[in-house]
Amino acid sequence: MEMVRTVKVAFDVAQTCVERAGCSWYADALARALASVPDVELTLLHHFGSWCNHATHGGTTIEGVSAPLCAHDEDAARAFWSEVAHEGLPGRPDVVHSNCFDAPAVPGSKLVYTIHDVSFWTHPRFCTESTRLVCQRGMLDALERAAGLAFVSEATRDEFERVLPGWLEATRRPTAVLPGASRHAGGLRDATGERAPWLCVGSIEPRKNHATLLDAYEAYRKTVPAPRDLVLVGSSGWHNEEIHARLRALGPESGVRHVGYVDDLRLRELYASAFCFVCPSWYEGFGLPVVEAFAYGLPVVCSDIPSLREVGGDAPCFFAASDARSLSRTMVELDCDLRLSTSAADRSRARHEVFAWRKTAERAVAFYRRLLAQPDPAHS
């Protein structure tokens, strides 16, 4: 019987060392899933290329998994990666997997570059100039250096091909779709009470479309006799001065509670105690909070965009991202008709079964093995 070769994977968890958003939670969860896959020797990289952290104590750690950069300060990390550009990573991992939009030179290893989205090209108004430049630089480096590209959704891969038509075919660059999944085991929500709130999870920035949600919520409150509160969870992003001013102007009687960034335990509590999850985004690369809402059996209402159609299937109630009246009507219907909200919750629970980090990790390892079995098109 032929022995299966162990794959040595150096995995970027640099973004997990700071306040976490979708990309860093993706890296954290995929790292943990990879650690449980047989025949994978995993190493965690708490600094990655030009992403060098002031401190790493909050970053992902996994018992029994090597984390050689965890003790490096920022200066030591920069010196380390300067040497890597010429000498390669110590131990010569087979694969180096980037998750933070950086594509450093890693001689002697195959670079896998995760593309979470291409909004910095397709929707630049949703980015700061500095963010756009960082992401663009990383992407352009990846087009030159990466042995393979990992997309978080088919929608993101399709959008990449619209931006760079024919590039994948012309360069013979292998790709894989490695979707996210819920980080939470989930369970039945405790939403039997009349006070269970609406929940929205996402950083406060324009692409998350909180303005449309607030417009819809105000109309909903005027329509139902005992409106539920709306809880907004998420750190402060960028270009958000107007929405923050609007939130500050809302009094306790508005029903809107912005709780800001919360730790994972508190987030689980908020999912479990919600009535319904709302995702009004203009743009998402994947939509991790939607899948997490499925895990709790929450009815889901979300904007009708390609990535959320792909992730949601027939489970959510969809609305056009610009149509606050449509969103408000859906909120009223779900609140006032138990049959509708129960049916939506049942669809969510069924959809949750489609996604699992174990499946994604197995796909990733199969992709690594495919890359190792063929010449690197980035250098051929």
C-alpha positions in Angstrom: 0.0 0.0 0.0 1.4 3.4 -1.0 2.2 5.7 1.8 0.6 9.2 1.7 3.3 11.9 1.8 3.0 14.4 4.7 2.5 18.0 3.4 4.3 20.7 5.3 2.2 23.8 5.4 3.3 27.2 6.8 0.0 29.1 7.4 -0.5 32.8 7.7 -2.3 33.9 10.9 -0.9 37.4 11.1 -4.3 39.1 11.0 -5.5 37.1 14.0 -3.1 39.1 16.2 -5.3 42.2 16.0 -9.0 43.0 16.4 -10.6 40.3 14.2 -12.9 40.7 11.2 -14.0 38.2 8.6 -10.6 37.5 7.0 -8.9 36.8 10.3 -11.7 34.6 11.6 -11.4 32.7 8.3 -7.6 32.2 8.9 -8.2 31.1 12.5 -10.9 28.6 11.7 -9.1 27.1 8.7 -5.9 26.8 10.6 -7.7 24.8 13.4 -9.3 22.6 10.8 -6.0 21.9 9.0 -4.4 21.0 12.3 -6.8 18.0 12.5 -6.2 16.7 9.0 -4.0 13.6 8.8 -0.7 13.9 7.0 -0.4 17.7 7.4 2.5 19.2 9.3 1.3 22.7 10.2 3.3 25.7 11.2 1.6 29.0 12.2 3.1 32.3 11.0 2.2 35.2 13.3 4.0 37.7 11.1 3.6 37.4 7.4 5.6 39.3 4.8 5.0 43.0 5.3 2.3 42.3 7.9 4.4 42.5 11.0 2.6 42.9 14.3 3.4 45.0 17.3 2.5 42.0 19.5 1.3 38.4 18.8 -0.3 37.4 22.2 -3.8 37.6 20.8 -3.1 35.5 17.7 -4.2 32.0 16.9 -2.4 29.3 18.8 -3.1 25.5 18.6 -1.8 23.0 21.0 0.9 20.9 19.4 1.3 23.2 16.4 4.6 25.0 15.9 4.5 28.9 16.0 8.1 29.9 15.5 7.5 33.7 15.0 5.2 34.1 18.1 8.1 35.5 20.2 9.3 37.9 17.5 8.7 41.6 17.9 8.0 43.8 14.9 11.6 44.6 14.1 12.7 41.0 14.4 9.9 39.9 12.2 10.9 42.4 9.5 14.4 41.2 9.6 13.2 37.6 9.4 11.1 38.2 6.3 13.9 40.1 4.6 16.0 37.0 4.9 13.2 34.8 3.8 13.0 36.7 0.5 16.5 35.4 -0.3 16.8 32.1 1.6 13.2 30.8 1.9 11.5 29.8 5.1 13.4 27.6 7.6 12.5 24.0 7.2 11.4 24.6 3.6 7.6 24.0 3.9 6.0 22.6 0.8 3.3 25.2 0.8 3.0 28.7 2.3 -0.6 29.8 2.6 -1.3 33.6 2.6 -4.6 34.9 4.1 -3.8 38.6 4.7 -3.5 40.1 1.1 0.3 39.8 1.2 2.3 37.7 -1.2 5.9 37.6 -0.1 8.6 35.8 -2.0 9.1 32.3 -0.5 11.9 30.6 -2.4 11.7 26.8 -2.3 8.0 26.7 -1.3 4.7 27.0 -3.2 2.7 30.1 -2.3 -1.1 29.8 -2.1 -2.8 33.2 -2.0 -6.3 33.6 -0.6 -8.5 36.0 -2.5 -11.3 37.1 -0.1 -12.6 39.7 -2.5 -11.6 42.2 -5.2 -13.6 45.1 -4.0 -10.6 47.4 -4.0 -10.8 47.2 -7.8 -14.5 46.8 -8.4 -15.8 49.0 -5.6 -13.0 51.4 -4.6 -15.5 53.8 -3.0 -15.8 51.2 -0.2 -12.1 51.3 0.6 -9.6 53.8 2.0 -6.8 54.8 -0.3 -4.3 53.1 1.9 -6.3 49.9 2.1 -6.8 49.9 -1.7 -3.1 50.3 -2.3 -2.1 47.6 0.2 -4.6 45.1 -1.3 -3.7 46.0 -4.8 0.0 45.6 -4.2 -0.5 42.2 -2.6 -2.7 41.0 -5.5 -0.2 42.1 -8.1 2.6 40.4 -6.2 0.4 37.3 -6.1 -0.2 37.3 -9.8 3.6 37.0 -10.2 4.5 34.8 -7.3 1.6 32.5 -6.3 1.6 28.9 -7.4 -2.2 28.8 -6.9 -5.1 31.0 -5.9 -7.7 30.1 -3.3 -11.0 31.9 -3.6 -13.5 32.0 -0.7 -16.5 31.7 -3.1 -17.3 31.0 -6.7 -18.7 34.6 -6.9 -15.3 36.0 -5.9 -13.6 33.8 -8.5 -16.1 35.0 -11.2 -15.5 38.6 -10.3 -11.7 38.1 -10.5 -12.2 36.7 -14.0 -14.3 39.7 -14.9 -11.6 42.1 -13.7 -8.8 40.1 -15.4 -10.5 38.2 -18.3 -8.6 35.3 -19.6 -5.7 35.6 -17.1 -6.3 32.3 -15.3 -6.5 30.4 -18.6 -3.5 32.1 -20.1 -1.3 31.6 -17.1 -2.6 28.1 -16.3 -2.8 29.2 -12.7 -4.6 26.6 -10.6 -7.5 27.7 -8.4 -9.6 26.3 -5.7 -12.7 27.5 -3.9 -12.3 27.2 -0.2 -15.5 28.5 1.4 -15.9 29.5 5.0 -18.2 27.8 7.5 -19.5 28.6 11.0 -16.9 28.9 13.8 -19.7 28.0 16.2 -21.3 24.7 16.8 -24.5 26.6 17.0 -27.7 25.2 18.5 -31.3 26.3 18.8 -31.8 29.9 19.4 -33.6 31.1 22.5 -36.0 33.4 20.6 -39.3 32.4 22.1 -39.7 35.7 23.9 -41.2 38.8 22.4 -38.1 40.8 23.1 -35.6 38.7 21.0 -34.0 41.3 18.8 -33.0 41.6 15.1 -29.2 41.2 14.7 -26.7 42.5 12.3 -23.0 41.6 12.4 -20.5 43.6 10.4 -18.0 46.4 10.7 -19.3 49.9 10.5 -18.4 50.9 7.0 -20.2 51.8 3.8 -20.2 48.5 2.0 -22.1 46.9 5.0 -25.0 49.2 4.1 -26.2 50.1 7.6 -28.0 53.2 6.3 -30.5 51.1 4.4 -31.0 48.9 7.4 -31.7 51.8 9.7 -34.2 53.3 7.2 -36.0 50.0 7.0 -35.9 49.5 10.7 -37.5 53.0 11.3 -40.3 52.1 8.9 -40.7 48.7 10.6 -41.1 50.3 14.1 -43.9 52.5 12.8 -45.8 49.5 11.5 -45.8 46.8 14.2 -47.4 47.4 17.6 -44.5 45.9 19.7 -41.3 46.3 17.6 -38.2 44.3 18.5 -34.9 46.0 19.1 -32.1 46.1 16.5 -28.6 45.1 17.7 -25.6 46.1 15.6 -22.4 44.3 16.3 -19.1 45.3 14.7 -15.9 47.3 15.0 -15.4 50.7 13.4 -14.2 50.4 9.8 -13.7 53.4 7.6 -15.7 56.2 5.7 -18.3 55.8 8.5 -18.6 59.3 9.9 -22.2 59.7 8.7 -23.4 56.4 10.0 -21.7 57.0 13.4 -23.3 60.4 13.6 -26.7 58.9 12.9 -26.1 56.2 15.5 -25.1 58.8 18.1 -28.3 60.8 17.4 -30.5 57.8 18.2 -31.9 57.8 21.7 -32.8 54.8 23.8 -36.4 55.0 22.5 -35.1 54.3 18.9 -34.7 50.6 19.7 -31.2 50.5 18.1 -28.3 49.3 20.1 -24.8 49.5 18.7 -22.6 47.3 20.9 -19.4 47.6 18.8 -16.8 44.9 18.7 -17.4 42.0 21.0 -15.4 38.9 21.9 -16.3 35.5 20.6 -18.2 34.4 23.7 -20.4 37.5 23.6 -21.0 37.0 19.9 -22.3 33.5 20.4 -24.7 34.8 23.1 -26.0 37.4 20.7 -26.6 34.9 17.9 -28.3 32.5 20.3 -30.6 35.2 21.7 -31.6 36.9 18.4 -34.9 36.6 16.6 -33.6 37.1 13.0 -30.3 37.9 11.3 -30.1 40.8 8.8 -27.2 41.2 6.3 -27.9 44.3 4.1 -24.4 44.5 2.5 -23.7 46.1 -0.9 -20.7 43.7 -1.3 -19.4 40.6 0.4 -16.6 38.2 -0.7 -18.3 35.3 1.1 -20.6 36.4 4.0 -19.3 34.5 7.1 -21.9 35.9 9.6 -24.7 34.6 7.4 -23.4 31.0 7.7 -22.9 31.5 11.4 -26.6 32.7 11.7 -27.6 29.5 9.9 -25.8 27.5 12.6 -28.1 28.9 15.2 -31.2 28.3 13.1 -31.9 32.1 12.8 -34.2 33.3 10.0 -31.9 35.2 7.7 -32.7 38.3 5.6 -30.0 39.5 3.2 -29.3 41.6 0.2 -29.5 40.0 -3.2 -25.9 40.0 -4.3 -24.0 37.1 -5.9 -21.9 35.9 -3.0 -24.9 35.8 -0.6 -27.0 34.0 -3.2 -24.3 31.4 -3.4 -23.9 31.1 0.3 -27.6 31.3 1.2 -29.1 29.1 -1.5 -32.9 29.1 -0.9 -32.6 29.7 2.9 -32.7 33.6 3.2 -35.3 36.1 2.4 -33.6 38.3 -0.2 -34.1 42.0 -0.9 -32.4 44.5 -3.2 -29.7 46.3 -1.3 -31.0 49.7 -2.2 -34.7 49.0 -1.3 -35.3 49.9 2.3 -39.1 49.5 1.8 -38.7 45.9 0.7 -36.5 45.1 3.7 -39.0 46.8 6.0 -41.9 44.8 4.6 -39.9 41.5 5.0 -39.1 42.4 8.6 -42.8 43.1 9.3 -43.9 39.9 7.7 -41.4 37.8 9.6 -42.3 39.4 12.9 -46.1 39.1 12.4 -46.3 35.7 10.9 -45.0 32.8 13.0 -45.3 30.4 10.1 -43.0 32.5 7.9 -40.3 32.9 10.6 -40.5 29.2 11.5 -40.1 28.2 7.9 -37.1 30.5 7.4 -35.5 29.1 10.6 -36.0 25.5 9.2 -34.3 26.5 5.9 -31.4 28.0 7.8 -30.8 24.9 9.8 -30.8 22.8 6.6 -28.4 25.2 4.8 -26.0 25.1 7.8 -25.3 21.4 6.9 -23.7 22.4 3.6 -20.7 24.2 5.2 -18.0 22.7 7.5 -14.5 23.7 8.1 -13.4 20.1 8.0 -14.6 19.9 4.4 -12.8 23.2 3.5 -9.6 21.9 5.1 -9.8 18.7 3.1 -10.3 20.7 -0.1 -7.3 22.9 0.8 -5.1 19.8 1.4 -6.2 18.3 -1.9 -5.3 21.6 -3.6 -1.9 21.7 -2.0 -1.2 18.2 -3.2 -2.3 19.1 -6.7 0.1 22.1 -6.7 2.9 19.9 -5.5 2.3 17.4 -8.3 2.8 19.9 -11.1 5.3 22.6 -12.2 4.8 26.0 -10.6 3.3 28.2 -13.4 4.4 31.3 -11.5 8.0 30.4 -12.3 7.8 28.2 -15.4 
